Amino acid sequence: MRAVLCRFAQIALCLSGIGTAPAAIRFEGFASAEGLDLVGDAAVAGKVLRLTPAKRDRVGAAWFHQKQPLAAGFETTFRFLLPRQGGLGHGADGFAFVMQNSGPEARGGRGSAGGFAVSDAANHHDEAGIPWSIAVFFDTYKNDEEDDPSANYLAICTAGRPSEMRWPASRVAFTPDLPIRLKDGNVHTARILFHPPVLTVFVDDSPSAVLESIVDLSIVMDWEGESWVGFTASTGGGFENHDILNWSFTGADVSSSMSVVSSQISYLTAACLPDRILCTPEGAIVERRSAGYHVVLPGNLEWGASIPNPTERSVVVTNARGTVCWDVGALGSNGCSGPAGSGLRGGQAFLATDAAAGALIMRNSEGRAWFSVNGRSGGGGFRDNQGFYEFDLEIK
């Protein structure tokens, strides 16, 4: 993908989308395990995918055998049932839809770990979790020592580097109680959407989301923006069957995403600020290369990266990608975008009034070409921004 410069009062970058064919998973039922890697206690039982049987201290995982594209967004839907509840809490501990970049043999701990997280050392000998993972956890047991809000809640949990994994798992967001009862003996449907950088979860026929949050999927994706996807579950002193009845997954077309221009990921989360949901590098990176420069621009730096350009020659931008939220409280395109911007004119409050909000923009000043996210003008308006853009430059 190439980007050319358009002339504004401050120069904005015109970025066009690219298209890829979406990948898809579709299981109308589970008459066999073909296409799946089953780990631990996971097995096909009849026509269901049984992540754990209704027995104490079990853990299972099931992964689709090929990685799936996440970077441009995805939609996944599945039906589930939690029968034969017993033991502590009359049923435990829950199951999760998980995205991970650790491999098709990955599994986490038993009990409150949900099959994806590090386990409780006091009860389950500190079993390892799945690094480089993000889980949407349907929790069916209230662990007071973890400050669980209820025995019927939903959480988005994240785990990064192996050395950083702790019990309990870090929650990006959670809903204290669900409008349906997970353990009511009925079949339920979950639908999970990712429109970068917003993850949204619907349950049954609810017209509104039960949980919605900005989520940084960069830790679970490889260089091509792909990840293993599947399910985990666990039991402890309480137990239940964790049954998945059907499952579909479809990756989005890159050109349809408002915030991802390229699915290739090259900046790894080695030095991100600790207080952000989206990886926000500690500083800008400008690397000299044979054909020009490679730049990583944090979203919280106003005019935060530059290259020498004393004669104000034309600058060509290629391979622009990434996500920045300039208004974290406004989910979706109202507050987040990719280098092309939100599609809505920034207006008087933004650095480049005629460019799209959130767009990657440039200006020449003091013999240099400077780059910024088109956020709200003034340093205070940038301080809380999250995410980064990454791109290549060539001076013509």
N, C-alpha and C positions, 0 to 999 in steps of 0.2 A: 504494500500500500504506500502511495506517495501523497505528500501534502504540498500544496503550493501556497505562496504568500499572497494575500489579498490586501489591498491598500485601504486602511482606515486611518483615522487620526492617530490611533496606535495600531500597529499592524497585527491583524488576527490571522489565524491559520485556518485554511479551508480543508476539512478532512472528509473523505468519503468512506463509507462502509465497505466491507467485503463480505462475501457470502461463502458458507460452507454447508455441505449436506448434513442434516441432523442425524445423529445416531439414535436408536430406539431399542428399548427392552419391552417385551410384552409377554407376560405369563397370565393366561386366562385361568389357570389353575396349576397345580404342581403334581402332575402324575408321575414325574421323574425329576431328578436333580440335574438333568442335562442343561448346560449353560451356566451352572452355579458351582462355586467352590464352597463346600460345607466344612465348617471347622468346629471342633469341640462336640457338643451334644446336639448340634443342629442336624436335622434329618427330614426326609420326606415321609409323611405319615398319611396314608390314604391319598387325598388330593390337596393337602395343605403342606406348607413349609413350616415345620415345627422347630422353632429356634431353641426352645428348651422344653423338656417334658415337665409335668407337674410333680417334680421331685426336688428335695432340698439340695442346695449348693451345686447348681448346674450353671453352665455358661455355653452359649453357642453363637455362631456367626455364619452368615451366608453372603457371599460376594458374587456379583456377576463376573464372569471369567475375563471379560475385556474391560479396560478402562473406558470411561465415558466423558464426553466434553462437558465442562462446567462453566468455563470462563464467560461465555456469552449469555448464560442463563439456562434454566432447565425447568421442567415440570415433571413431578412424579406423583402417582396416585396408587394407593393400595388399600385393601380391605383386611381387617384383622379381627381376631376373636381371642379372648383370654379365659378359657374354661378350666374346670377342675381346680378351683382355688382352694387353698388350705394352708395350714401352718400359721405363722405370725401374720397378723393383719388380714387374715383370710384372703391371702393372695399377694404375691410379690415376685420380683421387684420391678419389672417393667421391661420394655424393649425400646430400641432406637433405630431410626433410619440414619445411616452413617456414611459420610464421605471421608476417604482416607487415602494417604499416599505411602502406606507402609507395606502393602502387599496383600495377596489373596489368601494368606495364611493368618492374617492378623486377628487377634481377639484380645479382649481385656479381662477384667476381674469379675468375680462372682458377687452376689449380694447387691449392695447399693451401687456398685460400679456399673451395672447395666450391660456388662459385656464389652464395654468400650473404654472405660476409665480405669485408673489405678484403684485397686480394692482397698477396703478398710483393713489396715494392718492388724487391728485387734481381733478381727473375726476371720479374716481370709488370708493371712500371712503376706500381706502387701504384694499381691499379684500384679504383674505389669499391665499397663494399659496400652492403648493404641496411639503411638505418637503421630503427629501430623494428621489429626482427625478433627472433624466437627460432627456432632451428633444432635439430632432432634429426638429428645428422650421423652417417652411416654411413661411417666413414673407412677407406679401403683402402690408404693409403700412409703409411709412418712418416717424418715430417719431423723429423729430429733437432733442427733449429734452432727448432722449436716445442715441443720436449719431448713429442712424441707418445709415448704409452706403447707402441704397437705399430702394425702395419699392418692391424689387424683389431679396431677398437674403435668404441664408440658414445659420443657426447658430446652434451650439451645446451649450446648456445652462445647467447649473447645479445648484441644490439647496440642501443644507445639512440640518443641524439641524434647527428646527423651529425658534429658537432664532437668527439664523444667516441670515435668509432670508431678502433680501432687494429688493427694486425696483430701477433700472431695474435688471433683472436676470443677473447673472454672465455668460459671454460667454467664453467657453473654446476655441472655434475657430469659425470662420465664413468666408464665401466667399462674397465679396462685391456685386457681381451681378451674376446671374445665366445665363447659355447659352440659357435657354429657358425662356419664359415669363409665369409666373405662372397664370396671369390673361388674357391669350390670348383666353380663351373660349374653349380650346382643352383639351382632356383627356391626362394626363401625368402619367408616371410610375416612382416610386421611389424604389430603391433597397438599403438596408442598411446592411452592413456586419460588424460583430465584430470578428476579430481575435485577441485575447487579446495580448497587450492592445490597439490595433488600431481599431478605428471606421472609416468606409469608406462609403461614400454616392455616389450613381450613380443616374442620372436622365435620363429618356428616353433611347435612344440608344447610349449615349455617351460611348466610349470605356474606357475613363479615368474618375477617380473620380472627382466630383465637390467639394468635401470636404473630408479631411482625417486628423485625429488627434489622438494622444494618449489620452485615456479617462480612468478615474478610475471609474469602475462600482461598486466598493465595497460599496458605500453609498446607492445603490439601492437594494442590495441583502440581503437576509436573511442568516441564518446559513447554508442552503443547497445550496446557490448560485443561488437562484431563486427570481423572481420579478414579479409583475403585469406589463403587457404590454398592450398598447392601444393607443388611440388618444385623443387629446384635441383640441379645437378651440374657438375663441372668435370674437366678433364684438364690435365696439364702435360707434363713429360718422359715420364711414363707415361700410359697411356690404356686405356680399356675402353668398351664400350657401357654406358650406364646406362639400363636398361630398366625401366619400370613396366608391369606386365601387367594389373592391375586396381586399383580404388580405390573405397573407400566412406568417407563421412564423415557423422556424425550429431551435431548439437548436442543437449545435454541440455535437458530441461524445467527451467525455473528452480525450480519447486516441489520438484524432486527433489534439489536440491543442498543439501548440509549447510552450505555456507559463503557462498553468494551469495543475497541476498534480492531484489535488483533487478539487472537486467543493465545498467542505465544507469551510466556512469562519468562523474564530473564532476571529481574531483580529479586533475589531471595531475601527473606525477612531476617537478615543478619543483624541489623542495627535499627530497630524500630523504637519509637518513643513508647514508654510503658503505659501511658494513660489513654491510649486510643484504641478504638475497635478496629478501624482500618489501619493496616501497617503504614506508618508515617515515618520515613527515614529521619534520622537525627540531623542530617544536613544534606545539601545538594551534592551530587556527584557529577563532575564533568571530566570525561576521559578523552584524551587526544587519540584519534585513530587515523589510519592511513588515508581514508577518504574524507575525514572530517572529525566529528565529535560524537560521543555517546553521552546522554544526559539523563540523570534521574532527578526530578524536580519535586520536592515535598510540597504538598498542597497548602501547608501553613506558612510558606515563605513568600512574601510579596516581592516580586522581581528577584527571586532567590537564586537564579543561575544565569551565567553569562559566558560569552565567548568573544575573543577579539574580533573586531570588524571596523577598523579605523576608516575605511573608505565607503562604508555602508553598502557593500555589495549584496546581491541577492542571496538569501539563505533558503535552502530547500530542506524541509523536514520530512523524514520517512519513519516508518515503523512506530508511529505514535500509539501508545496504549496506556492503560491504567484507569483508575477510578479515583475521583476526588469528591468529597462532600464538603461544600462550602456552607451548608446549613444542615447540621446533623439532625436537628429536630424535625426537619421537613423531609420525610422519606421519599425515595424515588426521585423523579426528574425535577421536583420542586426544590431539591437541595443537593443533589448528587449528579455527576455526569462523567463521561469520558472526555478525551481531548477535543472532540467535536463540539462539546457544550450541550446544554439542555435543549437547544432548539428555540429557546425564548430569549429575546433581546434583554441584555443585562439592565440597561437603563442608567439613569444618572448616578445611582449608588455604586456602580461597578467601575473597575479600572478602565475598561474599554466600553463606552456606553453603547456603541453600535454592534458589538460582538455578542455572541450568545453567552449567557451566564455559564460559568464553569469552563469555558473554552480555553485551550492553550493559546496564549497571545505573546507577541513579541514587540519590542521597541528598540530603536537605536539611540544610544546616549553615551557620551564621553568615550567614543571610539570602541564601543562594545555593543553587541546584540544581547539584549536582556530578555528573559523569559519568565512568564508568570501564569498562574491560573487566573482567569477572569473572575475574581471574587470581589466582594465589597471593598471599596477603597478605604485606605487607612489601616495601619498595623493592627489595631484592635479587632478589625473585621476578619483578619487572617488567623489570629492566634489559635482559635479552636478548630480550624479546618483539619480534615483527616484525609489520608491517602496520598497518592503520588502519581505523576505522569512520567513515562520513560520514552525517549525518542532519540533518533539519530539526526545529525545535522551535517550539511555540506554547503560550503560557501562557493558560489559560482563566480 
